[in-house]
């Protein structure tokens, strides 16, 4: 959703087929793949089950943070929220 927010894609109505750049999605997908690979490697190498989230969460978050750092969007990433502002809610009620 942060990719859509950056690309100024309207939320409602949403065109699910609208093309826009998705750098955060692609890097998170790569991070997930690396995290899953690390999980499998450790599990096979040590012959013991490992909690996948131990590797997946840092890999996915790290890839998003690295992307934001390279693109100069760290402040925007941390400020992003999907919650509707109270003022906007009040305006739609009136």
Residue pairs with C-beta under 8 A, 6 or more apart in sequence:
1 82
2 24
2 77
2 80
3 20
3 21
3 22
3 23
3 24
3 25
4 11
4 20
5 80
6 21
6 73
6 76
7 20
7 21
9 15
9 18
9 20
23 67
23 71
24 64
24 67
24 68
27 63
27 64
27 66
27 67
28 60
28 63
28 64
30 63
31 59
31 60
31 61
31 62
31 63
31 64
32 56
32 59
32 60
34 59
34 63
35 52
35 55
35 56
35 57
35 58
35 59
35 60
36 52
36 55
36 56
38 55
38 59
39 50
39 52
39 54
39 55
39 56
42 50
42 55
43 49
43 50
64 77
65 74
65 77
67 73
68 74
68 76
68 77
